[in-house]
Amino acid sequence: MRHEHRAGEKLFVDYAGQTVELIDQNSGEIHNAQIFIAVMGASNDIYAEATLSKNVEDWTHSHVRAFTFFGGVPEVVVPDNLKSGVTKACLYEPDINPTYNDLARHYDTVVITARVRKPRDKSKAEAGVLLVENDGY
């Protein structure tokens, strides 16, 4: 089934399964960085960045940088059920992480999580992940 998306309506977010190596310029230490992906629903524009972890701080800061990149905030953000965004997954009323919820309120947007084990709910993010993983975006 084809989904129609209005401009600025939804932003689909996820982390890629693969990691990339980041080298600390000061110490030479190698870190396996996570790849944050954000895809706009209507335009398919992609924002990707490497972060050192999937913790709440990196998760929320990645969102802020994505909003800046896109030049605005969508009406709805659609994440998967990552612990940094969702403290308890539930079909009807998932518990959104308080920090993530504060971010959404601050930017006047809504977080609607994808259903558990339903990747089609965030197929745009999954397609963005595949593009980044395969093409090295």
Wavefront OBJ file of the C-alpha trace (Angstrom):
o trace
v 0.000 0.000 0.000
v 1.350 3.390 -0.965
v 1.417 6.082 1.723
v 0.824 9.687 0.793
v 2.747 12.223 2.881
v 2.131 15.961 3.079
v 5.147 18.273 3.035
v 6.451 18.849 6.543
v 4.079 16.323 8.058
v 6.366 13.470 9.179
v 10.006 12.866 9.949
v 11.031 9.220 10.245
v 14.070 8.566 12.469
v 16.183 5.519 13.252
v 19.715 4.294 13.770
v 21.464 2.220 11.114
v 22.462 -1.291 12.080
v 26.014 -0.797 10.886
v 28.529 1.388 12.682
v 31.409 3.477 11.372
v 34.826 3.959 12.888
v 35.681 7.384 14.255
v 39.249 8.153 15.236
v 39.833 10.575 18.100
v 42.352 13.090 16.714
v 43.853 13.729 20.148
v 44.281 10.190 21.476
v 44.135 8.105 18.301
v 41.486 5.945 19.954
v 39.005 4.294 17.588
v 35.288 4.450 18.444
v 32.477 2.559 16.755
v 29.985 5.333 16.039
v 26.260 4.877 15.517
v 24.631 6.346 12.404
v 21.508 8.441 13.065
v 19.147 8.686 10.076
v 16.244 11.132 9.602
v 14.072 11.072 6.472
v 11.318 13.542 5.580
v 8.125 11.770 4.532
v 7.111 13.770 1.460
v 10.461 14.781 -0.024
v 12.572 11.776 1.029
v 15.335 14.221 2.017
v 17.827 12.449 4.257
v 19.902 13.671 7.165
v 22.567 11.317 8.527
v 25.217 11.773 11.185
v 27.534 9.659 13.292
v 27.177 9.762 17.074
v 29.244 8.026 19.729
v 26.232 6.303 21.288
v 22.482 5.818 21.158
v 21.961 7.453 24.546
v 19.276 10.066 25.202
v 21.666 12.988 24.869
v 22.971 11.906 21.455
v 19.432 10.946 20.355
v 17.922 14.346 21.211
v 20.872 16.387 19.914
v 20.684 14.492 16.617
v 17.032 15.503 16.325
v 17.879 19.163 16.935
v 20.586 19.076 14.262
v 18.186 17.331 11.854
v 15.546 20.044 12.442
v 18.199 22.668 11.700
v 19.297 20.813 8.561
v 15.729 20.584 7.254
v 15.031 24.215 8.163
v 12.005 23.439 10.303
v 10.222 20.989 12.535
v 7.745 18.398 11.240
v 4.278 17.968 12.701
v 5.083 14.368 13.669
v 8.306 12.481 14.447
v 8.127 8.708 13.913
v 10.867 6.760 15.740
v 11.143 3.059 16.408
v 11.023 1.872 20.009
v 14.624 2.647 20.923
v 15.059 3.002 24.703
v 16.394 6.544 24.294
v 13.047 7.563 22.828
v 10.555 5.128 24.342
v 10.833 3.836 27.901
v 7.996 1.316 27.505
v 6.651 0.129 24.170
v 2.890 -0.322 23.960
v 0.508 -0.593 21.031
v -1.907 2.024 22.369
v 0.006 4.300 24.756
v 3.793 3.913 24.713
v 5.746 5.714 27.424
v 7.928 8.333 25.756
v 11.232 9.070 27.471
v 10.704 12.287 29.514
v 13.671 14.061 27.906
v 12.466 13.115 24.417
v 8.949 14.234 25.336
v 10.335 17.587 26.553
v 12.128 17.989 23.216
v 8.883 17.328 21.339
v 6.955 19.826 23.485
v 9.685 22.444 23.095
v 9.602 22.133 19.308
v 5.787 21.835 19.229
v 5.795 18.450 17.516
v 4.327 15.051 18.342
v 6.095 11.694 18.720
v 4.145 8.745 17.330
v 6.182 5.581 17.651
v 6.213 2.773 15.134
v 4.485 -0.380 16.297
v 6.729 -3.103 17.663
v 7.976 -5.423 14.879
v 6.180 -3.367 12.205
v 9.001 -1.904 10.071
v 6.495 -0.623 7.504
v 5.418 2.013 10.037
v 8.776 3.687 9.457
v 9.595 2.415 5.988
v 11.051 5.785 4.974
v 13.642 5.505 7.757
v 14.389 1.899 6.794
v 14.922 2.965 3.166
v 17.200 5.768 4.366
v 19.182 3.280 6.445
v 19.609 1.012 3.410
v 20.739 3.930 1.273
v 23.307 5.059 3.828
v 24.564 1.547 4.519
v 24.866 0.562 0.861
v 25.968 3.793 -0.770
v 27.968 5.342 2.032
v 25.820 8.495 1.842
l 1 2 3 4 5 6 7 8 9 10 11 12 13 14 15 16 17 18 19 20 21 22 23 24 25 26 27 28 29 30 31 32 33 34 35 36 37 38 39 40 41 42 43 44 45 46 47 48 49 50 51 52 53 54 55 56 57 58 59 60 61 62 63 64 65 66 67 68 69 70 71 72 73 74 75 76 77 78 79 80 81 82 83 84 85 86 87 88 89 90 91 92 93 94 95 96 97 98 99 100 101 102 103 104 105 106 107 108 109 110 111 112 113 114 115 116 117 118 119 120 121 122 123 124 125 126 127 128 129 130 131 132 133 134 135 136 137
